[in-house]
Amino acid sequence: MSSSVEMDAARGERFEFWARRKPAKSEAEHSVGEVFALRAGERIVYRIAALPPYFQFYAYTHHADGPLTLEWDENVIEISLFYRFDPAHVAEDGVTFLDLQGDRLVARPKDAWPAWYENDPDRPQLRFSPFQAWMNDPNGLCFVDGRYHLFYQFHPVEAEWGPMHWGHAVSDNLYRWTHLPVFLHPEQNLWSLGATGGAFSGSAFVGPEGGVSFYYTERLPAYDLFKDYKEVQKQVVPSADLLHPEANRVVLIDGPPGSAHDFRDPKVWYDAARRVYRMVLGAAIDGDPAVLLYGSADGTDWKYLSVLYRAPEHFRQYGARCVECPDFFELDGRFVLVMGFVGYTEPTTGRHNLLYAQVGTFEDDRFMPLTPELQELDFGTDFYAMQSFRAKERQIAFAWLFNWEFRKPAGSPYSGELSLPRVLGLDAQLRLTMLPEEGYRVLRSRALTQDPPGHFACEPGQPIEVSLAGALDGIRIVGRAGDGESFMIAHVSGRLVISVAEDAGEIEYRSTPLSLGNLTLFFDRGVLEIFANDGAVCGTRRTYKNTALIRLEVTPSDATRIEVCEAWSYNSVWRE
């Protein structure tokens, strides 16, 4: 062993990490002795004698008295994610992240997270992102015992997509989050198989007696990202503290005739009037993106009922492979269906993977939309895999922020953020609306002054909110950074349009036609979220260039009449 450090450890404390063998410079480096060990006094309580060349999950629960000595061979072991926690206090204290830096162990408990998050100049500060590694879809959103639980698609070994796990965090207010242990793992070590797959997306279900369970898709070992894989649906019964699964069983294996390998992302609810369980799943039927409806009498034995929605041929013709992350819920006496069409490219604008909604009625297991037209939920396209849940008499949603056109520059310890929490509603035209959950107001640090009118000096790196109201047709808003223009929002020819620094012009990010009456925008180190006309029109973009604003300019046209023009700066939500 080349390095060691002594640490205090309470009885019952748990260590979890992912590790592999570093490439050997010589056979002698890997020939003798253990490469990782935990000692209580002189006694070895846990050790790794040899490591595989692929990542593997390891865990140790401390049941001895007294301190622990951690020993490791820095020339042999490579650890990706490493943390410790006391199960009795983790809901409040969170996990302590551990980092082996050569011959040193660096610990980052909860009070060290603000510095970690603020140290990355391009990491958004108002939104949830993983401490490190890769995150995509929000999963398992629920409100249990007065706290909000967020689960999310997570690849723990690097900041790139890979074998899927479920990360976990908890919050009292939807903005300030505490990191908890990883909740779900793939059923097999996919790194060892050279395969992808794992614990894909799913949702929380609160049963008629109040118990919580989770339904999700397990993609079995896959060797092609686009075909010939197998996806099955599972139900997880969690421990009372929601820290780990106590039971995990397959409840659905095969899709109906006409479906293929894309068969995923269950959303389950209980129909109290009929005393039955219902599930929607994303799929394709004979190549058309579709939402499937399943039924059950007990939540375990599921039967196929019907195709709840089937997309017009247009979507298949322009690349849509299937529906992903379908959401179906009751809102203000109507039912709302939300869908993402993965692979779709809109021919008129070039935008990819759009998110749509329909509002209608649901009777006798039939969904009847009020209109055949689909409502576009976000004209910026970087808002995807939205999932909603019920809490405090509100329907609250998060989505994954991801720019489909260009990737995040290499070198960051993490990838992926979530949107601001959005409260869903229906307007007078029965369109689905989305507005940021009002808790953002208490996070404002100070009002920004205008000099000259409509020009705001920004604090570089600090999130900013701008709110406008009036007759806003023809308005133009530009965010400027030290290296040039960061973004532009304008009302042009009756539509809102967005562009960011990376855009080359081949894709047009534009809204449906509207006369603009109010607009609120948030810019947060490269994330832009827009809410127009009380949330009936929304747009989200993610840029990695020019993320530190120094100035924001609001320029009216001759037709514009601004009644309200206000702006605020924000501190990081990671800092109390």
C-alpha positions in Angstrom: 0.0 0.0 0.0 1.4 3.4 -0.9 -1.1 5.7 0.9 -3.2 5.7 4.1 -5.4 8.0 6.1 -7.2 7.6 9.5 -10.8 8.7 9.8 -13.6 8.5 12.4 -16.4 6.2 11.6 -19.7 5.6 13.5 -21.1 2.1 13.8 -23.5 1.6 10.9 -21.8 4.1 8.6 -21.6 3.0 5.0 -19.0 3.5 2.2 -19.9 3.1 -1.5 -17.7 3.5 -4.5 -17.0 2.4 -8.1 -13.5 1.3 -8.9 -11.4 -0.4 -11.5 -7.7 -1.3 -12.1 -5.5 1.3 -13.7 -3.6 0.1 -16.8 -0.4 -1.5 -15.5 3.0 -0.1 -16.6 4.5 -3.4 -15.5 3.2 -6.8 -14.2 5.0 -6.1 -10.9 2.6 -3.3 -10.1 -0.4 -5.7 -9.8 1.3 -8.9 -8.7 1.1 -8.8 -4.8 -1.1 -7.6 -1.9 -4.4 -5.9 -1.8 -5.0 -2.6 -3.6 -7.6 -1.2 -1.2 -8.2 -1.9 2.5 -10.1 -0.6 5.6 -8.6 -1.4 9.0 -10.1 -1.1 12.4 -6.9 -1.1 14.6 -4.7 -3.9 13.3 -7.6 -5.9 11.9 -8.6 -5.7 8.2 -12.4 -5.3 8.0 -12.6 -4.8 4.3 -10.2 -5.2 1.4 -10.0 -5.6 -2.4 -7.2 -8.0 -3.3 -7.5 -7.5 -7.0 -9.5 -5.2 -9.4 -11.0 -5.9 -12.8 -10.1 -3.6 -15.7 -13.7 -2.4 -15.8 -15.6 -0.4 -13.2 -17.4 -2.3 -10.5 -19.5 -1.3 -7.5 -18.2 -1.9 -4.0 -19.8 -1.2 -0.6 -18.8 -1.6 3.1 -20.9 -1.0 6.2 -18.9 -0.4 9.3 -19.9 -2.5 12.3 -16.7 -2.2 14.4 -15.8 0.2 17.1 -13.3 3.0 16.8 -11.7 4.8 13.9 -10.9 3.4 10.5 -7.7 3.5 8.5 -8.1 3.7 4.7 -5.2 2.3 2.7 -4.9 2.3 -1.1 -2.4 1.8 -3.8 -2.6 5.0 -5.9 -0.7 3.3 -8.8 -3.3 0.5 -9.1 -6.8 1.7 -8.2 -9.0 4.2 -10.1 -12.1 5.3 -8.2 -14.8 7.3 -9.9 -17.6 8.2 -7.5 -16.9 7.6 -3.8 -19.0 8.6 -0.8 -19.8 7.7 2.8 -22.9 8.3 4.9 -24.7 7.5 8.1 -28.1 6.0 7.2 -29.6 7.4 10.4 -28.7 11.0 9.5 -28.2 11.0 5.7 -31.7 12.5 4.9 -30.5 15.7 6.6 -26.7 15.6 6.3 -26.5 14.0 2.9 -23.5 11.9 1.7 -19.9 13.0 2.2 -18.1 12.8 -1.2 -14.6 11.4 -1.0 -11.8 12.0 -3.5 -8.5 10.2 -3.7 -6.0 12.7 -5.0 -2.7 10.9 -5.3 -1.8 10.1 -1.7 -4.4 12.4 -0.2 -8.1 11.8 0.7 -10.3 14.9 0.3 -13.7 14.8 2.0 -16.5 17.1 0.9 -19.5 17.0 3.3 -22.6 19.1 2.8 -21.1 22.3 4.0 -18.4 22.0 1.3 -20.8 21.6 -1.6 -21.4 25.4 -2.2 -17.7 25.9 -2.9 -17.6 22.9 -5.2 -20.7 24.1 -7.2 -19.6 27.8 -7.4 -16.0 26.9 -8.4 -17.1 25.7 -11.8 -17.7 29.0 -13.8 -20.0 27.3 -16.2 -22.2 25.3 -13.8 -25.7 26.8 -13.3 -26.5 27.8 -9.7 -30.3 27.8 -9.6 -30.8 24.3 -10.9 -30.1 20.8 -9.7 -27.1 19.1 -11.2 -25.2 16.0 -10.0 -22.2 16.5 -7.8 -20.2 14.8 -10.5 -20.7 12.4 -13.5 -23.6 12.2 -16.0 -27.3 12.9 -15.4 -30.3 12.9 -17.7 -34.0 12.3 -17.2 -35.7 13.1 -13.9 -37.3 10.0 -12.4 -39.5 8.9 -9.5 -40.5 12.5 -8.5 -42.7 12.4 -5.3 -43.6 14.3 -2.2 -43.3 12.0 0.9 -43.6 13.0 4.5 -43.3 16.6 3.7 -40.2 16.4 1.5 -39.6 16.3 -2.2 -37.7 13.4 -3.6 -35.9 13.6 -6.9 -34.5 10.5 -8.6 -32.6 10.8 -11.9 -30.9 8.9 -14.6 -27.2 8.7 -13.6 -24.0 7.2 -14.9 -21.7 7.3 -11.9 -18.3 6.7 -13.5 -17.9 9.6 -15.9 -19.5 12.7 -17.4 -20.8 10.7 -20.4 -23.9 8.6 -20.9 -23.4 4.9 -19.9 -24.9 2.1 -17.9 -27.9 3.7 -16.1 -28.5 4.0 -12.4 -30.9 6.2 -10.4 -29.3 9.0 -8.4 -31.3 10.5 -5.5 -31.7 13.8 -3.8 -34.2 15.4 -1.4 -35.4 18.9 -0.8 -37.7 20.9 1.4 -38.4 23.6 -1.2 -37.7 22.2 -4.7 -34.6 24.4 -5.0 -32.1 23.5 -2.3 -31.2 19.8 -2.7 -29.3 17.3 -0.5 -27.5 14.5 -2.3 -28.4 10.9 -1.1 -26.9 7.5 -2.0 -27.4 6.1 -5.4 -30.8 4.3 -5.3 -31.0 1.9 -8.3 -28.3 -0.1 -10.1 -28.4 -2.2 -13.3 -29.3 -5.8 -12.6 -25.9 -6.8 -14.1 -22.5 -5.2 -14.3 -22.8 -3.8 -17.8 -19.2 -2.5 -17.9 -18.0 -6.0 -17.6 -20.2 -7.1 -20.5 -19.1 -4.2 -22.7 -22.8 -3.4 -22.9 -25.2 -0.5 -22.3 -28.6 -0.5 -20.6 -29.6 -0.6 -17.0 -32.1 1.2 -14.8 -33.9 3.5 -17.3 -36.6 6.0 -16.7 -39.7 5.5 -14.5 -42.0 7.2 -12.0 -43.2 7.1 -8.5 -46.6 5.7 -7.6 -48.5 6.5 -4.4 -50.9 3.6 -3.8 -54.5 3.8 -2.4 -53.2 3.0 1.1 -50.4 5.7 0.8 -47.5 3.4 0.2 -44.8 4.4 -2.3 -43.4 2.2 -5.1 -41.6 2.9 -8.3 -42.2 1.6 -11.8 -39.3 1.8 -14.3 -37.8 0.3 -17.4 -34.8 -2.0 -17.2 -33.0 -2.2 -20.5 -31.3 -5.6 -20.5 -27.7 -5.7 -21.8 -27.6 -3.9 -25.2 -25.0 -3.9 -27.9 -26.8 -1.5 -30.3 -28.2 1.8 -29.1 -31.0 1.9 -31.7 -32.4 -1.6 -32.2 -32.5 -5.2 -31.1 -32.4 -4.6 -27.4 -34.9 -5.8 -24.8 -36.7 -3.5 -22.4 -38.8 -4.9 -19.5 -40.9 -3.0 -16.8 -40.2 -3.5 -13.1 -41.7 -2.5 -9.8 -39.6 -1.5 -6.9 -40.8 -1.4 -3.3 -38.3 0.9 -1.4 -37.3 0.9 2.2 -39.3 3.1 4.5 -36.6 5.8 4.3 -36.5 5.5 0.4 -32.8 4.9 0.5 -32.7 1.5 -1.1 -35.0 -1.1 -2.8 -36.4 -3.8 -0.6 -38.1 -5.7 -3.5 -37.6 -5.4 -7.2 -39.7 -7.6 -9.6 -40.4 -7.7 -13.3 -44.1 -7.0 -13.9 -44.2 -6.7 -17.7 -42.0 -8.3 -20.4 -43.5 -8.1 -23.8 -45.3 -5.3 -25.7 -48.4 -5.8 -27.8 -48.4 -6.9 -31.5 -46.9 -4.2 -33.7 -44.5 -3.0 -31.0 -40.7 -3.5 -31.1 -37.7 -2.9 -28.8 -38.8 0.6 -27.8 -41.1 -0.1 -24.8 -40.4 2.2 -21.9 -40.9 4.8 -19.2 -44.0 3.7 -17.3 -46.3 6.1 -15.5 -48.8 4.5 -13.1 -51.9 5.8 -11.3 -54.8 4.4 -9.4 -58.4 5.0 -10.5 -60.2 5.2 -7.1 -63.7 5.3 -8.7 -63.2 2.0 -10.5 -60.6 0.6 -8.1 -58.2 -0.3 -10.8 -54.5 0.5 -11.7 -53.5 2.1 -15.0 -50.2 2.5 -16.7 -49.0 4.4 -19.8 -45.8 3.4 -21.7 -43.9 5.0 -24.5 -43.5 2.8 -27.6 -44.1 2.6 -31.4 -46.8 0.7 -33.2 -45.9 -0.4 -36.7 -43.2 2.3 -36.7 -45.5 5.1 -35.5 -44.7 6.8 -32.1 -47.4 5.7 -29.6 -48.6 5.7 -26.0 -49.8 2.3 -24.8 -52.4 1.8 -22.0 -52.2 -1.1 -19.6 -54.5 -2.1 -16.8 -54.1 -4.1 -13.5 -56.3 -5.1 -10.6 -53.4 -5.2 -8.2 -50.5 -3.2 -9.6 -48.5 -6.3 -10.4 -50.3 -8.3 -13.0 -50.6 -6.0 -16.1 -52.7 -6.5 -19.2 -52.5 -4.6 -22.5 -55.7 -2.5 -23.1 -55.2 -0.2 -26.0 -53.2 2.4 -27.9 -54.0 5.6 -26.0 -52.4 7.8 -28.6 -50.8 7.1 -32.0 -48.9 9.8 -33.8 -49.8 10.8 -37.4 -47.6 9.4 -40.2 -45.8 12.7 -40.5 -43.8 12.1 -37.4 -42.5 8.7 -38.6 -41.7 10.2 -42.0 -39.4 12.7 -40.3 -37.5 10.4 -38.1 -39.6 9.9 -34.9 -38.7 6.5 -33.5 -41.0 6.3 -30.6 -42.6 8.2 -27.7 -40.4 8.6 -24.7 -41.3 9.6 -21.1 -45.1 9.8 -21.5 -46.9 11.6 -18.7 -50.7 11.4 -18.2 -52.5 13.2 -15.4 -55.7 14.9 -14.4 -55.5 18.7 -14.1 -58.5 21.0 -13.3 -61.0 18.4 -14.4 -59.2 17.5 -17.7 -56.6 14.9 -18.6 -53.3 15.9 -20.0 -51.0 13.7 -22.1 -47.3 14.8 -22.5 -45.0 13.1 -24.9 -41.5 13.4 -26.3 -40.9 12.2 -29.9 -37.3 11.0 -30.0 -35.6 11.1 -33.3 -38.1 13.6 -34.8 -36.8 16.5 -36.9 -39.3 19.2 -37.7 -39.0 19.9 -41.4 -39.8 23.6 -41.3 -37.4 24.6 -38.6 -34.9 21.7 -38.2 -35.5 21.4 -34.5 -35.1 17.9 -32.9 -36.9 15.8 -30.3 -39.8 18.1 -29.5 -42.1 17.8 -26.5 -45.9 17.9 -27.0 -49.1 17.9 -25.0 -52.8 17.2 -25.6 -55.7 18.1 -23.3 -58.9 16.1 -23.3 -61.1 13.8 -21.4 -60.6 10.2 -20.2 -63.5 7.9 -19.9 -63.8 4.1 -20.0 -60.1 3.9 -20.8 -60.4 6.2 -23.9 -58.5 9.5 -24.2 -60.5 12.0 -26.3 -58.4 15.1 -27.1 -60.3 18.4 -27.3 -58.5 19.1 -30.5 -56.3 16.9 -32.8 -53.5 19.4 -32.8 -50.6 18.9 -30.6 -49.4 21.7 -28.3 -45.7 22.4 -28.5 -44.5 22.6 -24.9 -41.1 24.2 -25.4 -40.0 26.0 -28.6 -36.3 26.0 -27.6 -36.1 22.2 -27.6 -33.5 21.8 -24.8 -36.3 20.9 -22.4 -36.9 17.2 -22.6 -38.0 14.1 -20.7 -40.4 16.1 -18.6 -42.0 14.3 -15.6 -44.7 15.7 -13.3 -46.1 14.8 -9.9 -48.7 15.9 -7.5 -47.7 17.8 -4.3 -49.6 20.2 -2.2 -52.5 20.3 -4.6 -50.2 21.3 -7.5 -48.9 19.5 -10.5 -45.1 20.1 -10.5 -42.7 19.2 -13.3 -39.0 19.0 -14.0 -37.2 18.3 -17.3 -33.7 17.5 -18.4 -31.8 20.3 -20.1 -29.9 19.1 -23.0 -28.7 20.7 -26.2 -29.1 18.2 -29.0 -27.0 20.1 -31.4 -23.6 20.5 -29.6 -22.1 18.7 -26.6 -20.7 20.2 -23.5 -16.9 20.9 -23.8 -14.7 18.1 -22.3 -13.0 18.5 -18.9 -16.0 19.2 -16.6 -16.6 16.8 -13.7 -20.3 16.6 -14.5 -22.8 16.8 -17.3 -26.5 17.5 -17.1 -28.9 19.8 -15.3 -32.6 20.0 -14.6 -35.0 22.8 -15.4 -36.4 25.1 -12.8 -39.4 23.4 -11.1 -42.5 24.3 -13.1 -46.1 24.4 -11.8 -48.6 23.2 -14.5 -52.0 24.7 -15.2 -54.6 25.2 -17.9 -55.5 28.6 -19.3 -58.8 29.9 -20.6 -58.1 28.3 -24.0 -57.3 25.0 -22.2 -53.7 25.1 -23.1 -51.1 23.6 -20.7 -49.2 26.3 -19.0 -45.9 26.1 -17.2 -44.6 28.7 -14.7 -41.6 28.5 -12.3 -42.5 27.4 -8.8 -42.9 30.6 -6.8 -40.2 29.7 -4.3 -37.7 31.3 -6.7 -38.7 34.8 -5.4 -37.1 34.2 -1.9 -33.8 33.3 -3.7 -33.3 36.8 -5.2 -30.3 38.6 -3.8 -30.8 42.1 -5.1 -32.7 44.2 -7.7 -30.7 45.3 -10.7 -30.8 49.0 -11.7 -31.3 50.3 -15.2 -28.8 52.7 -16.8 -29.9 53.7 -19.4 -33.6 52.4 -19.2 -33.8 48.8 -20.3 -30.0 48.2 -19.8 -29.0 46.2 -16.8 -25.5 45.7 -15.5 -25.1 42.0 -14.4 -22.8 40.4 -11.9 -20.8 38.0 -14.0 -21.5 34.4 -13.0 -24.6 35.3 -11.0 -28.0 34.1 -12.2 -30.4 36.8 -13.4 -34.2 37.1 -13.8 -35.9 39.7 -16.0 -39.6 40.3 -16.0 -41.5 42.4 -18.6 -45.1 43.2 -19.1 -47.1 45.4 -21.4 -47.6 45.4 -25.2 -44.3 43.6 -26.0 -44.7 42.8 -29.7 -41.4 43.7 -31.5 -39.3 43.6 -28.4 -35.6 42.5 -28.5 -33.5 41.2 -25.6 -29.8 40.6 -25.8 -27.5 39.1 -23.1 -23.8 40.1 -23.5 -20.8 38.5 -22.0 -17.2 39.6 -22.0 -16.5 37.5 -25.1 -19.5 38.7 -27.0 -23.2 38.1 -27.4 -24.5 35.1 -25.3 -28.1 35.0 -26.5 -30.8 37.0 -28.3 -34.6 36.8 -27.8 -36.8 38.7 -30.1 -40.5 39.0 -31.1 -40.3 38.8 -34.9 -43.1 38.5 -37.4 -45.5 37.5 -34.5 -43.3 34.8 -33.0 -40.7 34.6 -30.3 -37.3 33.5 -31.5 -34.1 32.5 -29.6 -30.5 32.2 -30.6 -27.4 31.4 -28.6 -23.7 31.9 -29.3 -23.2 28.5 -30.8 -26.0 28.7 -33.3 -25.0 28.8 -37.0 -28.5 29.6 -38.3 -29.4 26.2 -39.8 -32.0 25.6 -37.2 -34.8 28.1 -36.4 -35.9 28.2 -32.8 -39.2 29.9 -32.9 -42.6 29.8 -31.1 -46.1 29.4 -32.4 -47.7 32.8 -33.3 -48.5 35.0 -30.3 -49.1 38.6 -29.3 -46.7 39.1 -26.4 -48.2 40.4 -23.2 -45.7 39.4 -20.6 -42.3 37.6 -20.5 -40.1 36.3 -17.7 -36.6 35.0 -18.4 -34.0 33.4 -16.3 -30.3 33.2 -17.4 -28.1 31.0 -15.2 -24.5 30.4 -16.4 -25.6 29.2 -19.9 -29.2 28.0 -19.2 -32.0 30.2 -20.6 -35.6 29.6 -19.6 -38.4 31.8 -21.0 -42.0 32.0 -19.8 -44.3 34.1 -22.0 -48.0 35.0 -21.7 -48.4 33.5 -18.2 -46.6 30.3 -19.2 -48.6 29.4 -22.3 -45.5 29.7 -24.4 -42.1 28.5 -23.0 -38.6 28.3 -24.5 -35.4 26.7 -23.1 -31.9 26.8 -24.5 -28.5 25.6 -23.2 -25.3 27.3 -24.3 -21.7 26.6 -23.2 -20.2 29.8 -24.7 -20.3 33.2 -23.1 -22.0 32.1 -19.9 -21.0 35.0 -17.6 -23.3 37.9 -18.5 -22.0 41.4 -17.9 -25.0 43.3 -19.5 -28.5 42.7 -20.5 -30.3 45.0 -23.0 -34.0 45.3 -23.5 -34.8 47.2 -26.8 -38.4 48.1 -27.7 -39.7 48.6 -31.2 -41.9 51.4 -32.2 -44.9 49.2 -31.5 -43.7 48.2 -28.0 -45.2 49.7 -24.8 -43.4 48.4 -21.8 -45.3 48.8 -18.5 -43.0 46.7 -16.3 -39.3 46.1 -16.7 -37.6 44.6 -13.6 -34.5 42.4 -13.0 -32.9 40.6 -10.1 -29.6 38.9 -9.4 -29.5 35.6 -7.5 -27.1 33.7 -5.3 -26.4 30.0 -5.6 -29.1 27.7 -4.2 -26.3 25.5 -2.8 -25.4 28.2 -0.3 -27.8 28.9 2.6 
